[in-house]
Amino acid sequence: MQFKVPQDVQRKDTIIWSLTIQQLIICFIGGGIAYALYIQLSKTYFMEIWLPPVVIISAITLAFAFLTVHNLPFDEFLMHYIEYHMLPRQRSWIQGTGAPFISPFDNTKKKTEKVQIKKDLKKKKSLAELTQVLDAGATTPEETKTHELSTQERKEGLKQLINQNYNK
């Protein structure tokens, strides 16, 4: 059985004519604001007074609903433009900095850093003891002091092991 697969799955669904639901909502809200402003100002003022605000609001509404810049909707383009001008131009990478926003009211990080430093020191100490135990061939750190071999004894033991395995 064959099914028809749509080719353009990234395209938004159209509701009325070729307008999407987002464009319709933007047009209704912006048009409503422009119309309400027109009704309020046209009763008491001349056309020179009420026309500029109504045209400006209508133009902004149409820009948000239909304008695309560099294949981006106008609202996304505007947010990228603002972000570009608000953030610094040159960024530097510093290893170990993970959080871009550190709250001045958050004290939990300072406490966790102290606890983590203590844990790291314990880990390093226990790791050093473990390597000393394994190098000396003892089972506990106290036995390592009594079982330490000189370098000459280690070399001789290693030569014996090599000779035994090589001769077999």
C-alpha positions, 0 to 999 in steps of 0.5 A: 500500500502506498501513502502520499508523503508531504514534501515540505514538512517544515511549512506551517499550516495555512488557515485562511487564504495563505495566512497561518494562525500566527499571522492571523493572531498578529493581524487581529491584535495589531489591527484591533489596536490601530482601529481602537486608536483611530476611533479614539483620536478621530473623534477629537483630532484632525487627520494629521494627528491620528494618521501617523500613530495608526500608520506606525502601529499598522506598519509594525503589525504588518512587519511582524506578520509578513516580513522576513529578513534573511529567511527569518521571521521579523520577530526572530530577526529582531531578537537576534539583532538586539542580542547581537548589539547587547552582547560583547563582540569578542568572547573569550573561552575560559576553561571550567566556567560553565554557568553563564549567569551567576545569581548574586543571591545564590549562596548554595554554590559557595557552600557546595564548592567548599564541600567539593574541595574537601571531598577532592582532597580526601579522594587525592589522599586516598588515591595516593595511599592506594598507589603506594599500597599497590606499588609496594605490594602490601595490603595496608598503608602501614605494611607499605613502610615495612615492605618497601623494596629498594630499586636494586631488589625490584630490578632483580625480581623483574629480571627473574620474572622475565627469565622464567617467562622467557625460558618457558 
